[in-house]
Amino acid sequence: MANESTTASTGSPRLPAAQVYWIASICLAAGLAIGYLTGGSPSAPSTPAMAATAGAPHAAQGAMSGGHAANHVPSLEEVKREADKQAGLLLEKLKTDPNNTTLLVQAGDVYYRSHQFGDATAYYDRAVKADPKNVALRTKLASSLYRSGDVDGAIAELNQALRYDPKDANSLFNLGTIRLQGKGDGRGALAAWRQLLKSNPQLSPDRKATVQKLMADVMTTLGNQRGTEGARKQ
């Protein structure tokens, strides 16, 4: 049918235009971002499709030589070279200490901040393999996977993190965020965020209010969708 989701070449669902619109509206209105509850994740585009281009050139703009025009926008290749340069010392140390999770995460962070999510994922993945029960590492890996477009992989990592710590606030928040943004799954997002609020009564008032506002917006939208579908059937 024309209004059904189709599947992209990556295997992730491609959402109908109307559904994408309401998801984007909710996320924009709330400033929704991966890692919001802990503030530990670097800022990045809000959808995988944007991750390949948006923002990345600015990560290295300040490091470009003075021979470039003031408004020069570095290419992705230039950004990648700058990230490699920044990570150089870390990568040298990793040659003699390849399972050092601190070094691996630091290298991953360099590439994440430069929006080189494939490279970031590789280092976060190595860190997780070295310390598989570390929930914080898994949430970093999930965020990077999502930014690189692997929605299912990100969800799988968060589910694994929650097996180790079912109450982890960041994992639950990110799971809801990715289900909403990446899958258009409002009900799945609500389930994750309800569990977040239930298992984390100590959540600060402002962050609790943000989650509650997101939930209210999603419930309103789902209710409107049900009303529209019911009217169509009459």
Secondary structure, DSSP 4 states (H G I P E B T S, - for coil): -TTS-EE-TTSPEEPPHHHHHHHHHHHHHHT--TTTTT--SPP--SSHHHHTTSSTTHHHHTTS-TTS-TT----HHHHHHHHHHHHHHHHHHHHH-TT-HHHHHHHHHHHHHTT-HHHHHHHHHHHHHHSTT-HHHHHHHHHHHHHTT-HHHHHHHHHHHHHH-TT-HHHHHHHHHHHHHHH--HHHHHHHHHHHHHH-TT--HHHHHHHHHHHHHHHHHHHHHHHHHHHHH-
